[in-house]
Every structure is written in structure tokens, then in C-alpha cells.
Amino acid sequence: MSRFYLMPGTMSLAAVQPERYEEQLAQKASMVRNDFSHFQMPELELFRSKPQHYRMRAEFHVWHEGDHCYYCMFNPETKQRFEVTEFPSGSKTINRLMMPLMEAIIASDHMKRRLFQVEFLTTQTEEALVSLIYHRQLNEEWQQEARALQEKFGIKLIGRARKQKLVLDQDFVTEALTVNGEAFRYTQVENSFTQPNAGINEQMLTWASTISREITAQQPGDLLELYCGNGNFTCVLAKHFDKVLATEIAKTSVNSARANFGLNQIENVQIARLSSEEFTQAMNKEREFRRLSEIDLDSYQFSTILVDPPRAGLDEGTEKLVQRFDNILYISCNPETLRKNLSTICQTHTIEKTALFDQFPYTHHAEMGVHLKRK
């Protein structure tokens, strides 16, 4: 069977083939089942992406040839540059904006001069934030012309250069997600992590919410969430638990999470700006942290832990920490480190449910969800 996956971020535009979507998903699912065959796993649930227009974020290099410039990408195999005039994996809003915006940039020396990258952040409600990144400092004339473009296209614009960030109005968009028929709103800040595939994100949240509801129906208690980001899972899962304690190390994400708790009227969550390693030290009472001074860890009755780590997975200390919990929800963006972590966690827990979320269609990337229960 042929394979046509490439790494996310370097995907060839030719790889987006909606007519082959089910084929590529079947291949990916087969690879995952094979990679995890030595675990006693239940049937893998498959969550499908839109075959195209699924990415809410995109970034393009800008190539200059004389007075002309254009979006470009590089073939991951040959490294050759090619012009991009449409982006099938990108949202409809990205595709609607990208070429008219480039034409307007080309028409202005202030806008195009030494521009080397354009980044789009969009939402399902058609909001768009565009960052223009330069190899020169930006002045008042740039700001005036940028404001005109912002008004013309109904977008928000940011200009970036070395040690310079010009925010004309705001540096975020507000996404709307629907989970089990309930609407949630999220501020998503420029240059910080957000889930790129909004449709798959809704499905991940629904999967985790359903399991959390089943857990707390049998065993009420509190939730600990590590790597909470902007509160993506926190806002949805909080209603299933008495209290929630969430941790996140990135300051921008912590601030965004707090804003999102307010947007969604979430009142039973406390958040601490700690890494997973630091929080493990706090739970083990090995070290005290001023950032936990207003949080009484002993007041929590944790029944469940949710982890959504970076590609490196869980460190050894965090592996031991999660093994203390009756229920574990593990969201993974890297099957390789997930397998490594499960080899340890399955010494004390059994795998109850598994899921494959096709976050990046037409690539080998597999986003997974695993629910484990103490033996």
C-alpha cells in the first residue's frame, strides 16, 4: 500500500487529496494499531477531519523578485522553492484573504519592503489576525498603511521586526467551539499555541468530556490538569468535577487561560504557573513554591488527571505522579513518547479507551487520546 505522509509544516500541497482522505486515514489507523499492538488496547476510535480547509493557522515565507513578491513554501524532499497561490489545507478564511492581501502588499513599498513572512490565525467564526514579519524596523508610515489594510479586509494586523511588535488593535482572535451542543469561547493569542484543527479540537473535547462525565458519575472528585495551555480542555471539563487545579508554564498561556475561564463563566478552577516537574516536586512536598502560596494542595480530592504534554512526553517524575490517580486522560501528539510512557503507566493501570484524532490529515502525524484506569 502506498504511503503519502509528510511531516506537518512541510506538507506538499499536492498531498491534500480529498478524494483519498479515507484511504490515508485507514493507513494512519493501521500504523497506530501496529505500533501499539503489544499493549492490550480496546478498539481504536477514529475521529475524522474535514478533508480540506481544516487548518486555522498558516505561515508562509515571502520571496522577493524585483518589485514583485509572493508567498512561497519549500518542497521537503527537494528543498526547491515554489509559489503558493492557494492553500487547500487552510481555512476558507485564509484562502479568501491570502491573494487579495498579497496584491495590496505588493502595491505598497512600505508594506512589502523587507517583508519575509506572513502568518494567519483564523477562527470558525471567520475572524482573522495577520502578522507581517520584517527584516527592518517599522515606522509611523507603515502603521498608517497597515491600518488602511486592516480596515479594507476586516482583519486585525500586527507588525513584527527584531525587538519590535506593533499591535494595531489587538493580538488575539476569539474562537467559538461547540461541545455536546454547548458553546465555548476562547481567546487565542498571536504567537502562542492553539489547536490548529478546530473541527478535530471539538471532537477531542467531546471525547474527553464524555469520559469525564462517566468517571464522575461513579466517582465524584477533583481534576488535576497538567500542560493546560489556554484552558482548552479545562473550560469544557470543569463542570464535571467539584474543583479543578490546572498548571501551565507559559505566562502568555496562563493569562489567556484566565481570560477564557472568565469568558466561559468557569468559577471552580485555580491555575498555577508551574512546569510538570515543578508541580511534581510540590506534590511530593520536596519544595515550596511562592506561585502555590494561595493554593492548598491538601484541600483537593483528586480522582482524575489530564495530561496533554509536548512531543517529549512525560518525564520520569511525572510518570510516577500520574500513576497515583485512579483515572488518567492522556492526550498525545507523539505516539513514540506515548508508547514509552504507557510502558510504565500500564504497570499500574489498564487502558480503557483509545482514540485517533486526525489533527493533520495527509501526514504521518497521529494525535491520540488514551483513558487509563487503576488496576
N, C-alpha and C positions, 0 to 999 in steps of 0.2 A: 504494500500500500504506500502510495507516495505521501511525503510529508512536506508541508509548505509553511512551517512556522519559522518566525524570526523573532529576535529579541524585541520587546516593547521599546518604543522610542526610536528604533532603527528599521521599523517595518517598511518594506517596499509597498508603494501604493498599489502595485499590481497584485499584492496578496489579498486585498479586500475584494472578495468574490462572493457576494451574497448568495448566488446560486449554489455555492459549495459550503455554505455555513454548517448545515447539519453534518456533512462529511467531516469537516475539521473538528467539530465538537465531539463527534464519535471517536476520532483519532485521539483527541486530548483525553477523553474519559478512559479510553483503553490504556493509554500510557499511565494514567494515575492509578488505575486498578492494578496494573502490573507492578508499579513501583511500590505499592502498599500491600502486595499480596501476602507478605509474611505476617501481617497483622490480622487478627480476627476482626474483620470490619463488616458492618452491615452494608446493605445495598447503597451505592453512591447515588445521592440525589443530584440531578443536573439542573442548573439554572441558566437559562438561555439569555444571551444578549440580543439586542437588535442587530441584524446583520450589517447595518451601516448606520452612520450618524449617531454613534453611541458615545464618542469621547467628548466631554465637556471642556477639555483643556487641549491646547496645542501650542507648540512653539516652532518657529521657523527661522532659519538663518536668512539673512538678506544679502544678496550678491549684487555688486555694482559693476556695470559695464558702460563706461562713459556717463551720459546723462540718464541712462536707464538703470533701474534696479528691479529685482524680483525676489519672491520667496524661493528658497531652494532647500533641498534635502540631499543627502548623500547615500548612494547605494551601499548597504552594509557589506556587500561582498567585494565589489569592485572599487569602492570609495569614490566613484565618479559622481560629480555634481549633476543634479537635474532640476529644472524649473518646476515649481508646483503652482498650478492654477486652480486646483480643486483638491479637497481633502475628504475622501469618502468616509473615513472613519470618524471625522469630526462632526460636531453637531450641525444641524441645519443653520443655526445662527452663525457659526464660524464660516460656513460655506457662503452664506448670504453676504457677509461683511468683507471677506478677505480680499477679493479682487477690487471692488469699488474703493476700499480703503487704500490699497496699494496705488491705485491710479491717482488718488488725491495726494498721497505722499510724494509720488514722482513729480507732481505739478508744483511742488514747493521745495525750494532749496533748503529752507530752514528745517523742514520735516525729514528730508531724505539724507542730508549731508552727514556722512559717517554713521548712519543707522546700520546696525549689524544684526539685530534680532527683534522679532515681533512675537509677543506671547498673548494668547487669547484665553480668557477664563469666562465661561458662559454657564447659563442655567437652563433648566427645563422651562422656565417662565420667560425665556428669551432676553434676559439681562446679559450684558457683555461688558467686561473690563479688559482693556487692551493696554499692554505695556510695551513701549517703544524704547529700545536699549541702544545706547550710542557709545562711540569711541571719542566723544568730545563733551565738554560741559554745555549745558543748556541755559539759554538766556531768556529775557522777557519776550523777545520777538517769537521765540519758539513757543512760549506759553500762550501768546495771543493766537497763533495759528492753530495750536493744539486745541484750544477752547472752541475755535470755529469748527474743527473736525468733530469734536465731541458733540456739539450741538447738531451738526449736519447728519451724523449717523446714529444719534440717540444712544451713545455709549459713554462709558467712563474711561478716561485716559490717564496714564501715568507715564512720565518720562524718567528714564534711569540713565545714569552715567557713573563713572568712578567717583565714589563718595558723594553721590548726588541722587536724590529721589524727589521728584516733583509730582505731588498728588494734586490734580486739579480740583477734584471734589471729594472723592472717597476711594479707598484702596480695597474695597470688597464688593462682592455681589451677594444677594440673598437668594438661596436655593429653596425650592419647595419640594418636599418628598412626601409620598403617600405610603403609609404602612398599615395594613389591615384596615383600610378605609379611613384612617386618621391622618390629618395633615400635620406636617412638621416643617419648621422653617429654620434655616441655618445661614448665618453669615459665613462666607468663605473668603478668606483674606488672600490678597495677591502675594505670591511668592511663599506660600505656606501649603502644607499638604492637605489635599482634599481628595475624596474618591473620584477618579476620573470618569467612571461609567455610572451615571446617575441611575439608570434603569436597573443595573445589577446591584447597585447600592441599596435600592429599595427592596430588592429580593433578599439581600443579605440581612437587612434589618428585620424583615418579616420572618425569616428563618430563625434568627436569634430571639426575636420577641416571642414567637410561638413556643420555643423550647423553654424560655424563661417563665412563661405563664404556666407551662406544665410542671416545671420544677417547684414553683412557689405554691401551686395548688396542693402539693403533697408535703412541702417543707418550707414554710414561710421563713424569711430571714433577710439578711442584707447582702448586697453585692459589692465586691471589690473589682474595680476595673483598672488594669494597667495599660499604659500607652493609649490614653483616651482621645488624644488629638483634639479636635474642635468639639468634642462631645457627640460625635456622630451616632454611636451606639448608646451612649449614656442617656440622651434625651428620650429615646424610644423605650429603653429597658427600665428606666427608673420607676415607672408606675407599677411594675410587677414586684418590687421589693420595698421593704419597710424603709430602709435607708441605703444610700449608695456612697461609697468613697471611691473617687477616681484620681488617678495620678497621670501626670504628663510632664516631660522635662522642658519642652519648648515653650518659652514665655509667650510668644505670639499665639500659639495654640491654646494655652491656658486662658488667655484673655478672650479669645474667640469662643472657647467653651463656656465661659461665664456669661458672655453675651447671649449665647444660644440657650442656656438654661433660662435666662430671662425671657427671651422670645417665645419659648415654649411653656412658660409658667411652671418650670420644674423647681420644686422647693425642698426636695429631700436628698439633695446631692451636696457633698463637700468635695472640693478638689485641692490636691496638693501638688506643688511643682517639684516633683522628685523623679529620678530615674528609677527603673525597676530594681536595680542593685541597691540604691539608697533606701527604697521602701522596704526591701527585704531586711536590711540592717535594722531599720526601725521596728519591724515586726518581731525580729529576734532580740530586740532590746540591746543591741550591740552598740548603738549610737543614738544620740538625741539630735533632732533637727529643729531649728527655730521655725522652719516652714510648716512644722506639725504642731506648733505650740498651742493652736486653738482647736486642735482635733484630738479627741480622746479615743485612741485606738481600742481601748478596752471596752468601750461602750457599744461596739459593733458585734452583732451576732451573724458572722458571715456564713452563708450557705453555698455561695456560688462565686466563682472568679471568672472574669472575662479577660482574655489577653489577645492583643492584636499587634504583635511585635514587628519590628522592621525585618528585613531579609535575613539578618543574622540569627533570628530566632531567639529563644530563651537561653540566658546564661545558666550555668550550673546552679547558682544560688536561687534563681527564680524558678527553675525546675523543681527544686525541693520545696519552695514556697507553695507553688500551685498544688502540690501533692497533699497539702493539708486540707484541701477543700473537698466537700462531698461532690460538687459538680464543677466541671471545668468547661468553659466555652473557649475554644481556641480558633481564632481567625488567622489564617496563614497566607502570606504572599510568596512563600518559598517552600515547595514540597520537600526539598532536600533537608532543610533545617527542621521542618515539621517531623519528618521521619526520625531524625536524630532525637528530637525532644520526646516523641512518642515512645521510643525505645526505653526511656527512663520512666515516663509517666505511666505507661501501661504495666509497670511492676506493681502499682497500687490501684490503678483504675482500669475499667473496661470501656471500650469505645461503643457508645450507644447510637450515634448518628454521624454520618459523614455527608459532606456536600461539596460540589464543584461549582464555583461561580465563574462564569466565563467573562471575567473582567476585561481581558484583552483578546478579543477574537483574532484568529489568523496568526497567532503567535504561540510559542510553546509555554507561555506563562500560564500557570494554573493557580487561581485563588481558591483556597479551601476553607471549609468550616468543619470542626470536629466537636462533638459533645461527648465528654467522658464522665463516668460516674464511679465513685469509690467502690471497690470490690466488697 
